[in-house]
Amino acid sequence: MREKRNSILCPGCRKLISRDEEYCPYCKLKRPGRRLPDIFGRWSATPAEIVRPLIIINVVFYLLTLLLAPIQFGNFHNPLNFLSPGNQSLLVVGATGSMPVFHLHRWWTLISASFLHGSLLHLLFNMVALNHLGRITAEIFGLHRFLIIYLISGVIGFYISSLAGIMLTIGASASLCGLIGALLFYGKSRGGEFGRLVVQQVRGWIIGLVIIGVVLPAINNWGHGGGLLGGLALAALLGYQERRPSGRVIRQLAFFIVFATLVVLFWAAFQSTFYFLN
């Protein structure tokens, strides 16, 4: 029994080792048993599973924006606007853009806006894309790098679009474009047949984004482009799992970013509910 209690799964490679090891004998992680608790332990062995809670959070916040402004459900005859929350609801819950960021000084909306959507079709399209791109990216980059790329790419994309004068914007698209940028870097960096296939698939997504940006109105192309460049830069900075496992700095950075995101989302839900109830 004592031996079992003294054994842990290495946070770096998820292999069973002694808690007292100075270095993991498999991945050489320093002091694996004396680290801060890993809140991502449940998803570390299979990173793609983190996509499900991300989708759930997006759905919950979409329902919240509808419930807070039930009169402004949009035009039921137009599928693009079907079940659309009102602008007031979106603004209060955490829509971002040049007005919220620079005029209302609501900088935290650069984080919250990635979890808001303007219609049922908008939500469905982005969640299908997240389910596909998120699982691939999480497996290639690992859990912690994936979370950093996904969450920070959204912030970068929305900040650039705010600088470009986009007044009000929402959606997971900037973060999703960050995943596309990260996969583009991976495919080019890794090379070989698999790398070529990844680049080929990513090009299809980029072409689709360009077509959507030209054809559909009110598409935040600045956010898409900023998110893609942000994901590309973050992937180049962080690397990927094949090259080196996530170290302590990356894991702690992911912890901080996720914690900040959860604080912002809790604040967005609390203050918006309080606003509408009063």
C-alpha positions in Angstrom: 0.0 0.0 0.0 2.9 2.4 0.8 4.4 1.8 -2.6 1.1 2.7 -4.4 0.7 5.9 -2.3 4.3 6.9 -3.2 3.7 6.4 -7.0 2.3 9.1 -9.3 1.7 9.6 -13.0 4.5 11.9 -14.4 2.9 15.2 -15.4 5.1 15.3 -18.5 4.8 11.8 -20.0 1.9 10.3 -17.9 4.0 7.2 -17.0 4.0 5.6 -13.5 7.0 6.7 -11.4 8.0 7.2 -7.8 7.0 10.5 -6.2 10.5 10.9 -4.9 12.3 10.9 -8.2 14.5 13.9 -8.8 14.0 13.5 -12.6 11.4 11.4 -14.5 13.4 8.4 -15.8 11.3 8.6 -19.0 11.0 12.3 -20.0 13.6 13.8 -17.7 11.1 16.2 -16.1 12.7 17.8 -13.0 11.0 17.1 -9.6 7.8 15.6 -11.1 6.3 14.8 -7.6 6.9 18.2 -6.1 5.0 20.4 -8.5 1.9 22.4 -8.0 -1.3 20.3 -8.4 -2.1 19.8 -12.1 -5.7 20.9 -12.6 -5.5 19.5 -16.1 -4.6 16.0 -15.0 -7.9 14.5 -16.1 -7.2 15.5 -19.7 -3.4 15.2 -19.8 -3.3 11.6 -21.0 -5.9 12.3 -23.8 -5.7 16.0 -24.6 -8.5 15.9 -27.2 -11.0 15.4 -24.4 -10.6 19.1 -23.4 -12.6 20.1 -26.4 -15.9 18.9 -24.9 -15.8 21.2 -21.8 -14.9 24.1 -24.2 -18.0 23.4 -26.3 -20.1 23.1 -23.2 -19.0 26.6 -22.0 -19.8 28.1 -25.4 -23.3 26.6 -25.4 -23.9 27.7 -21.8 -23.0 31.3 -22.6 -25.1 31.3 -25.7 -28.1 30.2 -23.7 -27.3 32.8 -21.1 -27.4 35.6 -23.7 -30.7 34.4 -25.0 -32.3 34.1 -21.5 -31.1 37.6 -20.6 -32.9 39.2 -23.6 -35.7 36.9 -24.6 -37.5 39.5 -26.7 -34.7 39.9 -29.2 -34.5 36.4 -30.7 -33.9 37.7 -34.2 -35.7 36.9 -37.5 -37.0 33.3 -37.5 -37.2 33.3 -41.3 -33.5 34.0 -41.8 -31.4 31.1 -40.7 -28.4 33.4 -40.3 -30.3 35.3 -37.6 -32.3 32.5 -36.1 -32.3 32.7 -32.3 -30.0 35.7 -32.2 -29.4 37.4 -28.9 -29.8 41.2 -28.8 -26.8 43.5 -29.0 -27.6 44.8 -25.5 -27.4 41.2 -24.1 -24.2 40.5 -26.0 -22.6 43.8 -24.9 -23.4 43.3 -21.2 -22.3 39.7 -21.1 -18.9 40.4 -22.7 -18.9 41.3 -26.4 -15.6 43.1 -27.4 -14.5 45.6 -30.0 -13.3 49.1 -30.2 -16.3 50.5 -28.2 -16.1 48.1 -25.2 -12.3 48.1 -25.1 -11.3 51.6 -25.7 -14.4 53.6 -24.8 -15.9 51.5 -21.9 -12.5 50.2 -20.8 -13.8 46.7 -20.6 -10.5 45.0 -21.4 -11.7 41.7 -20.0 -14.0 41.4 -23.0 -11.0 40.4 -25.2 -11.3 37.1 -23.3 -15.1 36.7 -22.9 -16.0 37.5 -26.5 -14.5 34.2 -27.7 -17.3 32.3 -25.8 -20.3 34.4 -27.2 -22.2 33.8 -30.5 -24.7 35.8 -32.5 -27.0 33.1 -33.6 -27.7 29.4 -33.5 -26.1 28.8 -36.9 -23.0 30.9 -35.8 -22.7 28.7 -32.7 -23.2 25.4 -34.5 -20.6 26.2 -37.2 -18.0 27.3 -34.7 -18.5 24.3 -32.5 -18.3 21.8 -35.4 -15.0 23.5 -36.4 -13.8 23.4 -32.7 -14.6 19.7 -32.4 -12.5 19.0 -35.6 -9.6 21.4 -35.3 -9.4 21.3 -31.5 -8.9 17.6 -31.3 -6.2 17.6 -33.9 -4.4 20.5 -32.4 -4.6 19.2 -28.8 -3.1 15.8 -29.9 -0.3 17.5 -31.8 0.6 20.3 -29.4 -0.4 18.7 -26.1 -3.0 19.9 -23.6 -1.2 22.9 -22.2 0.1 24.3 -25.5 -3.3 23.9 -27.0 -5.0 25.9 -24.3 -2.5 28.7 -24.5 -2.8 28.9 -28.3 -6.6 28.7 -28.3 -7.3 31.2 -25.6 -4.5 33.8 -26.5 -5.1 33.7 -30.2 -8.7 34.9 -29.6 -7.3 37.8 -27.5 -4.8 38.7 -30.2 -7.4 38.5 -33.0 -9.9 40.6 -31.1 -7.3 43.2 -30.1 -6.2 43.6 -33.7 -9.8 44.0 -34.9 -10.5 46.5 -32.1 -7.4 48.5 -33.3 -8.9 48.3 -36.8 -12.1 49.9 -35.7 -14.5 47.0 -35.4 -17.0 48.4 -33.0 -18.6 45.2 -31.7 -17.5 41.6 -32.3 -18.0 38.1 -30.8 -17.4 34.4 -31.6 -14.9 31.6 -31.3 -13.6 32.3 -34.9 -10.5 34.2 -33.8 -9.4 31.3 -31.5 -10.2 28.8 -34.2 -8.1 30.7 -36.7 -5.3 30.5 -34.1 -5.6 26.7 -34.2 -5.4 26.9 -38.0 -2.3 29.0 -37.8 -0.7 26.6 -35.3 -1.4 23.6 -37.5 0.1 25.5 -40.5 3.3 26.0 -38.5 3.3 22.4 -37.5 2.9 21.1 -41.0 5.6 23.3 -42.4 8.0 22.6 -39.5 7.5 18.9 -39.3 7.6 18.2 -43.1 7.3 14.7 -44.5 4.1 13.1 -45.7 2.1 13.8 -42.6 3.2 17.4 -42.4 2.2 17.9 -46.1 -1.3 16.4 -45.4 -1.7 18.8 -42.4 -0.8 21.8 -44.6 -3.1 20.6 -47.3 -6.0 20.4 -44.9 -5.2 23.8 -43.3 -5.2 25.4 -46.8 -8.7 24.2 -47.3 -9.8 25.9 -44.0 -8.0 29.1 -45.0 -9.7 29.2 -48.5 -13.0 28.6 -46.8 -12.4 31.5 -44.4 -11.6 33.8 -47.3 -14.7 32.8 -49.2 -16.9 33.3 -46.1 -15.2 36.7 -45.4 -16.0 37.9 -48.9 -19.5 36.5 -49.3 -21.1 36.9 -45.8 -21.7 40.4 -44.3 -20.5 41.4 -40.9 -17.6 38.9 -40.8 -14.7 40.1 -38.7 -11.8 39.4 -41.1 -9.4 41.4 -39.0 -10.2 39.1 -36.1 -9.7 36.0 -38.3 -6.4 37.3 -39.7 -5.1 38.4 -36.3 -6.1 35.0 -34.7 -4.3 33.1 -37.5 -1.1 35.1 -37.1 -1.3 34.8 -33.4 -1.6 31.0 -33.5 1.3 30.9 -36.0 3.5 33.0 -33.7 2.5 31.1 -30.6 3.2 27.7 -32.2 6.6 28.9 -33.3 7.3 30.1 -29.8 6.0 27.1 -27.8 6.9 24.3 -30.2 4.9 21.0 -30.2 4.9 17.6 -28.4 7.0 15.7 -31.0 9.8 18.2 -30.6 9.7 18.5 -26.8 7.2 17.7 -24.0 5.5 20.5 -22.2 7.9 21.8 -19.5 7.1 23.6 -16.2 7.0 27.1 -17.7 4.4 26.1 -20.3 2.3 24.2 -17.8 2.3 27.1 -15.3 1.5 29.6 -18.1 -1.4 27.4 -19.2 -2.6 27.3 -15.5 -2.5 31.1 -15.3 -4.3 31.7 -18.6 -7.0 29.2 -17.8 -7.5 30.6 -14.3 -7.7 34.2 -15.7 -10.2 33.0 -18.3 -12.4 31.3 -15.8 -12.4 34.4 -13.5 -13.4 36.6 -16.5 -16.2 34.1 -17.5 -17.6 33.9 -13.9 -17.5 37.7 -13.7 -19.2 38.1 -17.1 -22.0 35.7 -16.0 -22.4 37.3 -12.6 -22.4 41.0 -13.5 -24.7 40.4 -16.6 -27.2 38.5 -14.6 -27.2 41.1 -11.9 -27.6 43.9 -14.5 -30.7 42.4 -16.1 -32.3 41.3 -12.8 -32.1 44.9 -11.6 
